[in-house]
């Protein structure tokens, strides 16, 4: 049961940014995104991946690895779609 809760929690956390990512890609509008927040989140989930590797805990590694991927794409979109002044 603990393993299942960990998997479900990891999946929900990881996919939470997918609607935001789809919206950004569809509208090419990043005016309401905070690059600092995304950068901090990227650093945090990257550290969770390292932590998971150190513990050899695949639920931590996979769920946070997916989160790193999604947030890295979102971070990249921020720089691609921002309005330059």
CNS distance restraints for C-alpha pairs under 8 A (distance, minus, plus):
assign (resid   1 and name CA) (resid   5 and name CA) 6.24 0.50 0.50
assign (resid   2 and name CA) (resid   6 and name CA) 6.20 0.50 0.50
assign (resid   3 and name CA) (resid   7 and name CA) 6.22 0.50 0.50
assign (resid   4 and name CA) (resid   8 and name CA) 6.11 0.50 0.50
assign (resid   5 and name CA) (resid   9 and name CA) 5.94 0.50 0.50
assign (resid   6 and name CA) (resid  10 and name CA) 5.99 0.50 0.50
assign (resid   6 and name CA) (resid  59 and name CA) 6.66 0.50 0.50
assign (resid   6 and name CA) (resid  60 and name CA) 7.99 0.50 0.50
assign (resid   7 and name CA) (resid  11 and name CA) 6.13 0.50 0.50
assign (resid   7 and name CA) (resid  59 and name CA) 5.75 0.50 0.50
assign (resid   7 and name CA) (resid  63 and name CA) 7.67 0.50 0.50
assign (resid   8 and name CA) (resid  12 and name CA) 6.12 0.50 0.50
assign (resid   9 and name CA) (resid  13 and name CA) 6.07 0.50 0.50
assign (resid  10 and name CA) (resid  14 and name CA) 5.96 0.50 0.50
assign (resid  10 and name CA) (resid  59 and name CA) 6.95 0.50 0.50
assign (resid  10 and name CA) (resid  60 and name CA) 7.06 0.50 0.50
assign (resid  10 and name CA) (resid  63 and name CA) 4.90 0.50 0.50
assign (resid  10 and name CA) (resid  64 and name CA) 7.15 0.50 0.50
assign (resid  11 and name CA) (resid  15 and name CA) 6.08 0.50 0.50
assign (resid  11 and name CA) (resid  63 and name CA) 5.88 0.50 0.50
assign (resid  12 and name CA) (resid  16 and name CA) 6.03 0.50 0.50
assign (resid  13 and name CA) (resid  63 and name CA) 7.77 0.50 0.50
assign (resid  13 and name CA) (resid  67 and name CA) 7.67 0.50 0.50
assign (resid  14 and name CA) (resid  63 and name CA) 5.85 0.50 0.50
assign (resid  14 and name CA) (resid  64 and name CA) 6.53 0.50 0.50
assign (resid  14 and name CA) (resid  66 and name CA) 6.10 0.50 0.50
assign (resid  14 and name CA) (resid  67 and name CA) 4.61 0.50 0.50
assign (resid  14 and name CA) (resid  70 and name CA) 7.88 0.50 0.50
assign (resid  15 and name CA) (resid  67 and name CA) 7.21 0.50 0.50
assign (resid  17 and name CA) (resid  21 and name CA) 6.19 0.50 0.50
assign (resid  17 and name CA) (resid  70 and name CA) 7.06 0.50 0.50
assign (resid  17 and name CA) (resid  71 and name CA) 7.30 0.50 0.50
assign (resid  18 and name CA) (resid  22 and name CA) 6.13 0.50 0.50
assign (resid  18 and name CA) (resid  70 and name CA) 6.96 0.50 0.50
assign (resid  19 and name CA) (resid  23 and name CA) 6.16 0.50 0.50
assign (resid  20 and name CA) (resid  24 and name CA) 6.17 0.50 0.50
assign (resid  21 and name CA) (resid  25 and name CA) 6.17 0.50 0.50
assign (resid  21 and name CA) (resid  70 and name CA) 7.53 0.50 0.50
assign (resid  21 and name CA) (resid  73 and name CA) 7.81 0.50 0.50
assign (resid  21 and name CA) (resid  74 and name CA) 5.76 0.50 0.50
assign (resid  22 and name CA) (resid  26 and name CA) 5.93 0.50 0.50
assign (resid  23 and name CA) (resid  27 and name CA) 5.94 0.50 0.50
assign (resid  23 and name CA) (resid  28 and name CA) 7.80 0.50 0.50
assign (resid  24 and name CA) (resid  28 and name CA) 5.13 0.50 0.50
assign (resid  24 and name CA) (resid  29 and name CA) 5.55 0.50 0.50
assign (resid  24 and name CA) (resid  30 and name CA) 6.23 0.50 0.50
assign (resid  24 and name CA) (resid  74 and name CA) 7.79 0.50 0.50
assign (resid  24 and name CA) (resid  77 and name CA) 7.42 0.50 0.50
assign (resid  25 and name CA) (resid  29 and name CA) 7.75 0.50 0.50
assign (resid  25 and name CA) (resid  77 and name CA) 7.38 0.50 0.50
assign (resid  28 and name CA) (resid  81 and name CA) 5.70 0.50 0.50
assign (resid  29 and name CA) (resid  81 and name CA) 6.35 0.50 0.50
assign (resid  29 and name CA) (resid  82 and name CA) 7.12 0.50 0.50
assign (resid  30 and name CA) (resid  77 and name CA) 7.73 0.50 0.50
assign (resid  30 and name CA) (resid  78 and name CA) 5.70 0.50 0.50
assign (resid  30 and name CA) (resid  81 and name CA) 6.38 0.50 0.50
assign (resid  30 and name CA) (resid  82 and name CA) 5.87 0.50 0.50
assign (resid  31 and name CA) (resid  82 and name CA) 6.86 0.50 0.50
assign (resid  31 and name CA) (resid  83 and name CA) 7.95 0.50 0.50
assign (resid  33 and name CA) (resid  78 and name CA) 7.44 0.50 0.50
assign (resid  34 and name CA) (resid  38 and name CA) 6.42 0.50 0.50
assign (resid  35 and name CA) (resid  39 and name CA) 5.94 0.50 0.50
assign (resid  35 and name CA) (resid  75 and name CA) 6.76 0.50 0.50
assign (resid  35 and name CA) (resid  78 and name CA) 7.07 0.50 0.50
assign (resid  36 and name CA) (resid  40 and name CA) 6.13 0.50 0.50
assign (resid  37 and name CA) (resid  41 and name CA) 6.06 0.50 0.50
assign (resid  38 and name CA) (resid  42 and name CA) 6.00 0.50 0.50
assign (resid  38 and name CA) (resid  71 and name CA) 6.75 0.50 0.50
assign (resid  38 and name CA) (resid  74 and name CA) 7.86 0.50 0.50
assign (resid  38 and name CA) (resid  75 and name CA) 6.35 0.50 0.50
assign (resid  39 and name CA) (resid  43 and name CA) 6.23 0.50 0.50
assign (resid  39 and name CA) (resid  75 and name CA) 7.28 0.50 0.50
assign (resid  40 and name CA) (resid  44 and name CA) 6.13 0.50 0.50
assign (resid  41 and name CA) (resid  45 and name CA) 6.13 0.50 0.50
assign (resid  41 and name CA) (resid  71 and name CA) 7.72 0.50 0.50
assign (resid  42 and name CA) (resid  46 and name CA) 5.95 0.50 0.50
assign (resid  42 and name CA) (resid  68 and name CA) 5.91 0.50 0.50
assign (resid  42 and name CA) (resid  71 and name CA) 6.26 0.50 0.50
assign (resid  42 and name CA) (resid  72 and name CA) 6.91 0.50 0.50
assign (resid  43 and name CA) (resid  47 and name CA) 6.22 0.50 0.50
assign (resid  44 and name CA) (resid  48 and name CA) 6.37 0.50 0.50
assign (resid  45 and name CA) (resid  49 and name CA) 6.32 0.50 0.50
assign (resid  45 and name CA) (resid  64 and name CA) 5.52 0.50 0.50
assign (resid  45 and name CA) (resid  65 and name CA) 7.50 0.50 0.50
assign (resid  45 and name CA) (resid  67 and name CA) 6.74 0.50 0.50
assign (resid  45 and name CA) (resid  68 and name CA) 6.07 0.50 0.50
assign (resid  46 and name CA) (resid  50 and name CA) 6.49 0.50 0.50
assign (resid  46 and name CA) (resid  64 and name CA) 7.08 0.50 0.50
assign (resid  46 and name CA) (resid  65 and name CA) 7.30 0.50 0.50
assign (resid  46 and name CA) (resid  68 and name CA) 6.24 0.50 0.50
assign (resid  47 and name CA) (resid  51 and name CA) 6.09 0.50 0.50
assign (resid  48 and name CA) (resid  52 and name CA) 6.00 0.50 0.50
assign (resid  48 and name CA) (resid  60 and name CA) 6.89 0.50 0.50
assign (resid  48 and name CA) (resid  61 and name CA) 7.24 0.50 0.50
assign (resid  48 and name CA) (resid  64 and name CA) 6.37 0.50 0.50
assign (resid  49 and name CA) (resid  53 and name CA) 6.16 0.50 0.50
assign (resid  49 and name CA) (resid  60 and name CA) 6.48 0.50 0.50
assign (resid  49 and name CA) (resid  61 and name CA) 4.76 0.50 0.50
assign (resid  49 and name CA) (resid  62 and name CA) 7.74 0.50 0.50
assign (resid  49 and name CA) (resid  64 and name CA) 5.70 0.50 0.50
assign (resid  49 and name CA) (resid  65 and name CA) 6.12 0.50 0.50
assign (resid  50 and name CA) (resid  54 and name CA) 6.18 0.50 0.50
assign (resid  50 and name CA) (resid  61 and name CA) 7.58 0.50 0.50
assign (resid  51 and name CA) (resid  55 and name CA) 6.30 0.50 0.50
assign (resid  51 and name CA) (resid  60 and name CA) 7.96 0.50 0.50
assign (resid  51 and name CA) (resid  61 and name CA) 7.97 0.50 0.50
assign (resid  52 and name CA) (resid  56 and name CA) 5.65 0.50 0.50
assign (resid  52 and name CA) (resid  57 and name CA) 5.00 0.50 0.50
assign (resid  52 and name CA) (resid  58 and name CA) 6.77 0.50 0.50
assign (resid  52 and name CA) (resid  59 and name CA) 7.87 0.50 0.50
assign (resid  52 and name CA) (resid  60 and name CA) 5.07 0.50 0.50
assign (resid  52 and name CA) (resid  61 and name CA) 4.94 0.50 0.50
assign (resid  53 and name CA) (resid  57 and name CA) 6.45 0.50 0.50
assign (resid  53 and name CA) (resid  58 and name CA) 7.70 0.50 0.50
assign (resid  53 and name CA) (resid  61 and name CA) 6.32 0.50 0.50
assign (resid  57 and name CA) (resid  61 and name CA) 6.35 0.50 0.50
assign (resid  58 and name CA) (resid  62 and name CA) 5.81 0.50 0.50
assign (resid  59 and name CA) (resid  63 and name CA) 5.93 0.50 0.50
assign (resid  60 and name CA) (resid  64 and name CA) 5.93 0.50 0.50
assign (resid  61 and name CA) (resid  65 and name CA) 5.70 0.50 0.50
assign (resid  62 and name CA) (resid  66 and name CA) 6.13 0.50 0.50
assign (resid  63 and name CA) (resid  67 and name CA) 6.34 0.50 0.50
assign (resid  64 and name CA) (resid  68 and name CA) 6.06 0.50 0.50
assign (resid  65 and name CA) (resid  69 and name CA) 6.35 0.50 0.50
assign (resid  66 and name CA) (resid  70 and name CA) 6.26 0.50 0.50
assign (resid  67 and name CA) (resid  71 and name CA) 5.99 0.50 0.50
assign (resid  68 and name CA) (resid  72 and name CA) 5.83 0.50 0.50
assign (resid  69 and name CA) (resid  73 and name CA) 6.27 0.50 0.50
assign (resid  70 and name CA) (resid  74 and name CA) 6.29 0.50 0.50
assign (resid  71 and name CA) (resid  75 and name CA) 5.96 0.50 0.50
assign (resid  72 and name CA) (resid  76 and name CA) 6.10 0.50 0.50
assign (resid  73 and name CA) (resid  77 and name CA) 6.13 0.50 0.50
assign (resid  74 and name CA) (resid  78 and name CA) 6.29 0.50 0.50
assign (resid  75 and name CA) (resid  79 and name CA) 6.84 0.50 0.50
assign (resid  76 and name CA) (resid  80 and name CA) 6.27 0.50 0.50
assign (resid  77 and name CA) (resid  81 and name CA) 5.80 0.50 0.50
assign (resid  78 and name CA) (resid  82 and name CA) 5.70 0.50 0.50
